[in-house]
Amino acid sequence: MSFPADLPDNIDALKALLVAADAQISAQNQTLAERDGIIERKEDRINRLKKLLADFKRALYGAKSEKGDPDQYHLALEDIETAMAVVHAEDEAIDPPKTAGATKSSKGRGVLPKHLPRVEEVIAPDSTTCGCGTERHVIGEDVSERLDIVPAQFRVIVTRRPKYACRSCEAGIVQAPAKPHLIEGGMPTEDTIASVIVSKYADHLPLYRQSQIYARQGVEIDRSTLAFWVGKAAHELKPVHDALLTHLKASSKLFMDETPAPVLDPRRGKTKKGYFWALARDDRSWDGPEPPGVAFTYTPGRSGRHAVDILQTFEGILQVDGYAGYNRVLDPKDNGPIQLAYCWAHARRKLYELTHHNVAPIAEQGIKQIAALYRIEGHVRGQSADERLAMRQQKFVPKITVFKTWLDHARTQVSAKSPTGEALKYITKYWGGLILFLDDGRIEMDNNAVERTIRPIALQRKNALFAGHDAGAQNWAMLASLVETCKLNQIEPHNYLTGVLTAIVNGHKQKDIKQLLPWNFER
């Protein structure tokens, strides 16, 4: 601090001047210390962000086992993103942006759907009177929209049916008939039942957890009551599921896969292993005319006999993995003419498993060649079947020829009983079905389309652990079929199920059941 040239001669004045100078220096030191602290904390946040960013990139792009759980993968990403948001919030709290608009975040600023109801609020100045005494008028406005979520609210539908009588005679009493309901004399509306089904089979909330959620709002509904509602709905929706399965089997190209379904065995007090079989159609990759759909069927075992029963009346191409049970469907005594197309993803997986923890040069060579096939396939996805076929004949055939030559040679280099030999034997065994896609533009390289439809089943299985009974597993398969088909067609399952249940209780005719399929139904 500089002092004036003409310092006062008075000692008290000099003391006051020195005290002021000391206070100013202390304030400057404190400001510098605070600035150093801000810089230190900012460097700490930068280091934390760098580490989180590295973890995020590793989770997003790093090598992942093919057996990795996709739900755990997403959980890791969302936790890292949440931690990064915390650091940014700390940064803004300690060192706020200098301009008013700088705090606005572009995160989640997408366009809000038009169908959502709007609740408008107008924020007006306390006074609109000008200083000159004139009332100001509106010349424009700023409009913003924010997403507001109201937690699940329960309401009671009170239905009154007045009775009318004539004062002049005794002709009788007139009253409107009661509307039909799925649960006659019960408390739930069709909307409520649809909500329970969607929460269980789309959002994977077991009924006992839903009961706990309702109880927090003071609505005491026992799990067994919810189970009764779902069972009643399942009974009424079974014809829709049957119609879905029949419609899918009228196609000429389908996918099929199976997944375990643990079911409680009351006699032993343990679980037994049943299976869900998924029969799916997804023609979007070749711009096919039919909508996508999937129908699940529960069976108490994995025998190929069950696949034969499910596929009755189906004729065409069935794309599957290498499970030997599917060979049963080729018997002309059991089914119509069926061709089995096999899955390159499973062939690749056999090789990948060899490289995961070991050095396997032959397997790595095979993986690179399969990767080259998938790169070509990426260019034909979405084109018509004829265009895909022409491109495959031109681009794939030479590479497939090279791969087969490599495959035959590689098998002579290893023992047939070694892990590498077994993987190569697997590819050779299914070679005819693996290259079937070269002759038909509708066939995919892999079975991934149906495997994607099974993932929600696996998540439901993780949350519910097991089905309580064979009949429960059958209902699970049937209701999951309708929910997943809705999702494949970008149809909101709650509205769909509400509309279908309402149509059924109002007497929808069985001969018109196809109108209730997700892609046909209009509420």
N, C-alpha and C positions, 0 to 999 in steps of 0.2 A: 504494500500500500504506500502511495506517495503522500508526503505531507506538504501542506502549503509553505511557500518560502517565508511568509511572515507569520511565524509561530507566535502564539500569544505568550506574553511574559507571566501571566497569572498561572500559578502552580496548579490550582484546581482545574483550570481550563485545560492545561496540558494533561492532567490525569484523565479527564473526561475523554480527551482526544485519544489517549493511549488505550483506554478501556474499549472505545468504539472500534479502534483498529484491531484489538485482540479479538473482539467478537466477530468482526468481519473475517479475520484469518481462520477462526474456529469454524465459521459457517462454510468457508471455502474448503477446509479440510474434510468436513463432514460430507460435503457434496462430492468431493473426490473419492471418499471412502465408499459412499453409496454407489457412485459410478463404477468403482472397481468391483463392488459386490454384484452390481447388475451384469457387468462383463463376465465375472466369474460364473454367475448363475446361468448366463446365456451360453457360455462355453460348455457348461455341464449339460444344458438342454440339447445343445448341438451334438455332443458326444452320445447322449442317450438316443437322439433321433437317428444318428448314424448307425448305432447298433440295432435299433428297431428296424431301420430300413434294410440292413443286411439280413436280418431274420426274415423280413417280409419277402425279399427277393429269393431267399433260400427256400421259403415255403411255397412261393409261387412258381419259380422256375427250376428249382433244384431237382436232382434225381429223386424220384419217389418210387417205392416198390409198387408193382402192379397190384399187390394185395392190400395196399394202403386203403384205409377207410376214408371215403370222400367226405363223410361228415366230420371226422376228426380234422381233416385237411382244412375245411371251411372254418371250423372252430378256431384253429390256429391263426388263420388270416384275420378273423374278426377280432380276436383278442389283441393281436398286434396293432391293428388299425385303431382300436379303442385306446391303447396305450399311447399311440402317436398323437391322437386327438387330445389326450390329457396334457402332453408336453406343449402342444400348440396353445392350449387354453392357459397354461401357466405363463407362457411367453407373453400372451396378450394382457394378462392380469398384471404382470410386473412391468412390462414396457408397452403400454397401450399405443395403438396407431395414432399418428398425429392428426389425420383427417377423419371426419365423422363417418364417411362412407367406407373407410378402409376396413372396418370390422365386419363388413358383410361377407359371408362365406358363400361360395358357389356350390358347396356340398349339398346334394339332394335338391337342387333347384330345378328339377324337371317339371314339365307341365302337368298340373294336377288333372285327373280325369274329369271330363265334363259331367259324367253322370252323378258325381258326388254332390249331395245337397250343400248349398251355400248358406251360411249364416252371416249376414252383413252387419258390420258395426261402423258407425260414422264418428270420427273424432273431429270435433269442431272446436275452434278457439273459444275461450271463455267469453270473449266479446267480439262482435263483428262490426261494432260502431267505429267509424273513422274519427281521428282527432278533430276533424272539422265538423263532426256532428252528423255526417251522412252515413247511412247504412251500407256497408260493403256488399257487393254481389259476387257470386261464384263465377270464376273465370276458368276453372279447370280443377283437376284433382289428381292425386297420386293414389294408385290402387295397387295393393299387394295381396297375395294369397298365401296362406300358411296352412299346412296340414294339421288338423286337430283330430285327435282320437279320443272318443268317449269309451271308457271301459265297458265291457259287456253289461248291458242293462236288461233287467227283466221287467216285463210289464204284464198286466193281466187284461185279457180280452173279456169284457163283460158283455154277454149276449142277452138281450131282453126280447121276449116274444109276447107282446101284448095280446090279451084275449079281448075280443069284441063281442058284445051282445046287443040285441035290438030291444029298445024300450017299449016298442009298440006291439011286439008279438014274442012268441017263444020259439022262434025258428032255429034256435041253436046258437052255439058259440063259434066264432071264427078265429082261427089262430094260424099264423104262418108255420109251416113245418120246420123242424130243426134241421140245420145243415148237417150233412154226413161228415164224420171225422174218422181218421184212421183208428184212434183209440176212443171208441164210443164210451161216453160217460167219464172219460179220463181228462186229465188236466192239460196235456200238451197239444199245441197246434202242430200242423204239418211243418211249419217253419222250425219249431223247436226240435222236432224229431230229426229233420234234415241237419240242424246244427250239431246235434249229438253225433250223427253218423259222420259228418265231415270232420269234426274234432277228433274222432277216433281213427278214421281210416285215411284222412288226408293230412291231419296235423299230428297224428300218432299219440293222442292223449287217451290213455286207458279210461274206462268208465269210472273207476274209483277216484281218479284224479279230477275228472269233470265234476263228480259229486262234491269233492272238496272245494272246487272253485265256486260252485253254486252256493255252498254253505257260507262262504265268506260274504255273500250278499244277502244272507238270511233266508235263502231258499233251500230247505232241507229236502233233498230228493235222494233216496237210497240208491246205491249202485244197482241193486236187483231191479228196481223200477226202471232205471235207464236201460238195463239189459232187456227188459220186457218190451220197451218201445222199439229198440233196435231189432229185436226178433220179429215183432209184428211187421215192421217195415221190410225186413228181409223177405218175409213170406210174400208180401204183396209185390215186391220188386223182382222176385225170381223169374216170372215170365219175361221181364225186360232183359235179364241176364241171358236167358235161353235164346231170346231173339238176337241178342248181340253175338252169341257164339255161333248161331246158325248163319247170320249174315257174314261173319268172318270166314266161315268154312265154305261159303260160296265163292270166295276169291280163288285165284289160280296161283298165288304166291304168298306164303305165310312164313313167319318165324315161330320157333318153339323152343322153350327152355324150361327147366325145372329148378326148384330151390327147396331146401328142407323147411318143414313146418313142424316144430316141436308141439306135441299135443299131450295134455295131461291124461294119463291112464289111471282112472280112479281105482281100479282093482289092485294095482301095484303101488300106487302112491308116487309114481315116477312119471317122467315124460317119455313118450314114444315118438318115433320119427315118422311123420307123414310128409307129404310133398305137395307144393303148389306147382301146377303146370301152367305156364303162360303161353297162350296162343295169340300172336300179335300180327297186325298188318300195319305197315308204314311205307307207303309208296311215294312219300314226298320227295325222296332223293332222286326219283326219275319222273317227277311231276305226274304221277298216276292219278286217275280220276276218282278213286275211292278214298274216303276219309280214314285217318289212322284210328286204330282201336286195339284193345287188348281184353281178353277174357281169361280169368284165372279159374282153375278147377282144382279142388282139393281131392287127393286120393290118399289112402292109408299107407301106400308104399311107392317104390320107384320102378317097379317092373314095367318093361316095355308094353305089357298088356294094357296098362292104363293109357299110354299114348295112343294105342290102337283104338280104344273105346272113344277117346276124346275126338279123334280125327275121322270118325265115321262120316261118310258122305263127302269128305274132302278129296279133291283130285288136283294135283298140280305139283309145284315145287315147294318143298319144306326146307327152310334153312335152319340148321341145328349145330350144336357142338359135336364133339366126338363120342358122346355117351353111346355105348353099344346098344342100349335098349331101343333106340330109334330104328334099328334095323328091322324090328318086328313090323313096322308099318309098311315095309316093302313087300310083305307077303300078299299076293293078290287074293288069297282066300279071306283076308281080314279087311283090306282096304282097297279103294280104287287105285289107279296108277299114280304113284307118288315118286318123285325124284328128290333125293337128299342132296342139298348143297351145304358144304361145310364152311368152317369159319377160320379165316387166316389169323385172326387175333388169338385164337387158341393155339394154332400152330406156332405163332411167334412166341406165345407165353411159354411153351415147352422149351424153346431155346433160351428165352430170357432167364428162366429159372436156373439155367446152367451157369450164366454169367453173373448172377446176383452176388454170389460170395466166392466165386472161383474164377480162375483164368481158363477160358474156353474159346480158343481161337476159331474153331470150326463153327461154334454157335454164334459167335460175333459176326462171322462172315454171312451166315444165314439171316441174322437180324438186319444187317445193312441192306441185303437184297430185298427183304420184305418191306423195309422202310421205303425203298425206291418205288415199289409197287404202290404203296399208299400215297406217295406224293403224286403219282399219275392219277390215281383215283380221285384225289382232291379236285382235280381240274374238270372231271366229268360229272361231279355231284351236282344235281339240280337240272341236268339236261334230260332230254327225252330218252326213252329206252333205246330207240334206234340210233340216236346220236352217241349214246354211251357205248353201244355195241360196236359202232364203226370206230370210235376212238380206241376202244380196247383191242380190237383186232389189229389196229395200226401200231399202238404203243406198247401193249402188254405182251403180245405173243412172242416177240423177240426176247424180252426179259424173262418170261416164263420158261422159254426153251433153255436159256442160259442157267436158270435156277435148277431145272430138272437135271441138266448135265452135272451141275455142281453137287446136287443131292445124291445122285447115283455114285459119283466119285467119292464123296465124303463118307458114304456108308462103308466103302471098302477100306477106309483109313482107321476105323475104330471098331471095337468089339460090339457086336449086336446087343450084348447084355449090359454094356456100359451105359451110364446116364445119357451121354451124347448119342450113342447108338439107339437107345430107346426113343429119344426125341426125334431123330431122323426117321426111325421106323414109323412113328406116329404120322408124320407128314406123308410118307410114302403110302401108308395104309389108306389114307383118305384123299389121295391125290385126285382121283376122278371127280369127287365132289368139290374139291378146292378150286379146280379150274373150270367148273361149270359156269361161273360168271362170265367167262370169255365168250360163251355162246348165247347169252341172254342178258340184255341190258337191264332187265328188271331185278336181277340178282345182285345182292351186295357182296362185298368182299368178306364181311364178317357178320356175326350175330349180335352186334352191339345194340341194335334197335330194341330187341326184346330184353336184353340184359338191363337196359335203362328202365324199362317198365317194372322190373323186379326189385330195383333198389328201394322203392318205398315199402315194399313188403319186408325187406330186410330191416329197415328202420323201425317199422311197426313191431317186428319180431324182437328187436333189441329192447324196445320200451315195454312191451307186454310180456316178454320172455317166452310165453307159450300160449297156445289156445287152450281153453279150458275143457274142450270136448271136440269130438269129430264134427258134430253138428255146428259148433262154434267156428271151426276152421272152414267149413263149407260156407257159412254166412260171411266170414271174413273174405274168402275168395270172391264171392259174388258181389258184395258191396264195394270191395276194392276195384273190381273190374269197371264198375260204373264211374267211380271217382277218377281212376286213372285215365279212362277213355275221355272223360270231360277235360282233364288236364292236357291230354294230347291234342284236343281240338280247341284249346283255349276257351273253354266254356266254364263259367263259374259254377262249381259243383253244388254249392248250397242252393242257388236259385233253381238249378236244374232239378235237384232232388225234391225241393219243395213243390215245384210245378208238377212233376210226375206223380208224387204222392197225392197231390190235390186232384189231379186228373183221374187217378185210379179210384179214389174214394167217391168221386162223382160219377162213376160208372163207365169209364173208358172201355170200349169194346175190345175183347181179346183179338178179334180179327184185324184190328187196326194197331196191334202192338208195336209194329215197326215205327209208327209215328212217335213213339216214346223213346226211341234211341237218341242218344245225345245230339247227333248231327242233324236229326229230323225235328226235334222237339222245339216248339216255339211257345213260350209262356205268354 
